[in-house]
Amino acid sequence: MQSLATRVFPRTGYHHIGDLAWNRCLALGREEHCPTAVWERDGETLAWAWLELPDGVLMVQIDPAHAELADDVLAWAEQKAPGSLTAEVAGTETHLLEALQRRGYAQVADSPFMTCLTRPLTALPAIPPLPEGYVIRPQQEPSDMAGRAAAHRAAFGSSRITTERHARMRETWPYRPELDLIVVSPTGDVAAYCQGWYDETNGIGAFEPVGTHPDHRRRGLARAVCTAVLHAFAAAGGHRAVVQARGDAAHPVPRRLYESMGFRTYTRTYTYRV
C-alpha cells in the first residue's frame, strides 16, 4: 500500500505514506474491524482499499494509470459493507470521483471536509521562542511515550492512542524519531507535539498528527514545534511539506495556523455515499 502511495502522491497529493502508517497505528488490536485488499500486477501494487467497520467508511487509492480497477475495488467494498458505504476522496482524484458517480454514489452536501495544504521547505521561518521552561525535543524516555500518548488523548478527546499503540507505531516504517517532536513543560509533562513522516523518494514530509494539551493552549507551542519539524524535514533533504486540516467552518483554527506558517491549499476532500 505504501509503495503505491509513494508512486501516486506527487500526482494526487493524497494518502501520504505517513498517513498509512498512522492509520495502521489506530487499527492495532482491532484489525477485524479494518479489512483491507490490495490489487497487484507483476508484483506492483495498482490499488488498495481499507474499510472501517461497522461504520462502512472506505479509504481507497487507485493508480490513475489503472482507473479501470475502480469498479472492482468499489464492488469489493460494497460486498464487505452491505448497506451504507461512505468514501472520502480528494478533488485531484478525478478517476475516483468519476467512478463513484458512475456507480450511483451521491456527494454528501455540507459534510465536514479536509483541506490539503502544502508549502516549500525553503525560506523557513526561525523556530519561535517558547515560554520560559518549555523545551522542544525528541522523545527520549518511556515516560515521554506515555506522555505523548496522553497528550494526544487530551487534545483530541479520543482514547484510541494508548502508550502501547504509540510505542508500536514507533516501530513502523517510515518512522524517524527526529521527526516526532514534543514540547515538554516546566513540570516535565508533554504539552504539545508534532509528528512528521518523511517520504524520502519524493522529498515530501507530512504532519500527522499535531496536538496541544488543553492545559497548555494559546502559548504558541504548536507553531513552534511544527516549525521545528519543518526544519527537520529540510535537514533530511526534503523540498516540500504537506498537512491536512478541517476546511469547514466547524474547526477553522488548525487551518488558520498552517496558513499563517506559509501553507497554501492545493485540494480538498469530498464525501460520497451510497
Buried (B, 14 or more C-beta within 10 A) or exposed (E): BBBBBBBBBEEBBBBBBBBBBBBBBBBBEEEEEBBBBEBEEEEEBBBBBBBBEEEBBBBBBBBEEBBEBBEEBBEBBBEBBEEEBBBBBBBBBEBBBEBBEEBEBEEBEEBBBBBBBBBBBEEBEEBEEBBEEBEBEEBEEEEBBBBBBBBBBBBEEEEBBBBEBBBBBBEBEBBBEEBBBBBBBEEEBBBBBBBBBBBBEBBBBBBBBBBBBEEBBEBBBBBBBBBBBBBBBBEBEBEBBBBBBBBBEEEEEBBEBBBEBBBEBBBBBBBBBB
